[in-house]
Amino acid sequence: MELKPTITYDDFAKLDLRIGTIISAEFHPNADRILKVQVDLGGEQRQVCAGVRAYYDPATLPGKQVVVVANLAPRKIRGEDSNGMLLAASALTGDQVTDVVLLAPSKEVPAGSTVS
């Protein structure tokens, strides 16, 4: 697998990575690959649209902790606001994605905790 271009530490330091606790998740009404996820970032709740619908049942996600890019510019995805990004790893067999796994802390931490 080819690596992306090297960035500086200062580029990396611009990312605000936080632990979020999923409050709820549901199917996106206008997209067959996306879930609408409500995330608690410790005093703030946000909606994030995540392309994990094929890999997660929304009923299993509430209470799960995930890593969120908290300072990603908001955007509309198929008519729904998305205010962040859930980080995930894609398992590949050749060029085919065989699984997508949401990144999470190994033990529970308070929502809003920083990731470094």
C-alpha positions in Angstrom: 0.0 0.0 0.0 1.4 3.4 -1.0 1.8 5.9 1.8 0.5 9.5 1.5 3.0 12.4 1.4 4.9 13.2 4.6 3.5 16.0 6.7 5.1 18.1 9.5 4.3 17.8 13.2 2.7 21.2 12.9 0.3 19.8 10.3 -0.6 16.9 12.6 -1.0 19.2 15.6 -3.8 21.1 13.8 -6.1 18.0 14.2 -8.3 18.1 17.3 -8.9 14.4 18.0 -11.4 13.7 20.8 -13.1 10.7 22.3 -16.8 10.8 21.7 -19.5 8.6 23.1 -22.2 7.6 20.6 -25.7 8.6 21.9 -27.7 7.3 18.9 -27.3 6.1 15.4 -29.7 5.7 12.5 -29.8 5.1 8.8 -29.2 8.2 6.7 -32.5 8.7 4.8 -30.8 9.6 1.5 -27.7 7.4 1.4 -27.3 3.7 1.4 -23.7 3.7 2.8 -24.1 6.3 5.6 -25.3 6.3 9.2 -26.3 9.5 11.0 -24.6 9.3 14.4 -25.2 11.6 17.4 -22.0 11.9 19.4 -21.3 13.4 22.9 -18.0 15.2 22.9 -18.2 16.1 26.6 -20.6 19.0 27.0 -21.3 19.2 23.3 -23.4 16.9 21.1 -22.8 16.7 17.4 -24.2 14.9 14.4 -21.7 13.1 12.3 -22.4 11.2 9.0 -20.2 8.1 8.8 -19.8 5.7 5.9 -20.1 2.6 8.0 -23.6 1.5 7.3 -22.5 -1.8 5.7 -20.4 -2.7 8.7 -22.5 -1.6 11.8 -26.0 -2.1 12.9 -27.0 1.3 14.3 -28.8 -0.4 17.3 -25.4 -1.7 18.5 -23.6 1.7 18.5 -25.1 3.7 21.4 -22.7 3.8 24.3 -19.7 2.9 22.1 -16.7 5.3 22.4 -15.0 6.4 19.2 -12.2 8.7 18.0 -13.6 11.9 16.4 -11.9 14.6 14.3 -13.6 17.4 16.2 -12.3 20.4 14.2 -13.2 19.2 10.7 -15.1 21.9 8.8 -18.9 21.1 8.8 -20.4 19.9 5.5 -23.7 18.6 4.2 -23.8 15.0 3.1 -26.8 14.1 1.0 -28.8 16.9 2.8 -27.7 16.1 6.4 -25.2 18.1 8.4 -22.0 16.4 9.4 -19.9 18.1 12.1 -16.8 16.0 12.4 -15.5 12.6 11.3 -15.3 9.2 13.0 -12.0 7.6 12.5 -12.0 4.0 11.2 -9.6 1.4 9.9 -10.4 -0.4 6.6 -9.3 -4.0 6.3 -8.3 -4.8 2.7 -8.0 -8.0 0.7 -6.1 -6.7 -2.4 -8.0 -3.5 -3.3 -11.3 -4.8 -1.8 -12.5 -3.4 1.5 -13.6 -6.4 3.6 -14.3 -4.7 6.9 -14.4 -1.2 8.5 -13.6 -0.9 12.2 -14.3 2.3 14.2 -11.3 3.3 16.2 -11.9 3.4 20.0 -10.0 3.6 23.2 -9.0 0.3 24.9 -10.8 1.4 28.1 -13.5 4.0 28.7 -12.5 7.6 29.2 -14.6 10.7 29.7 -16.3 12.0 26.5 -14.3 14.9 25.1 -10.9 13.5 26.2 -8.1 14.5 23.8 -6.3 12.0 21.7 -2.6 12.6 21.1 
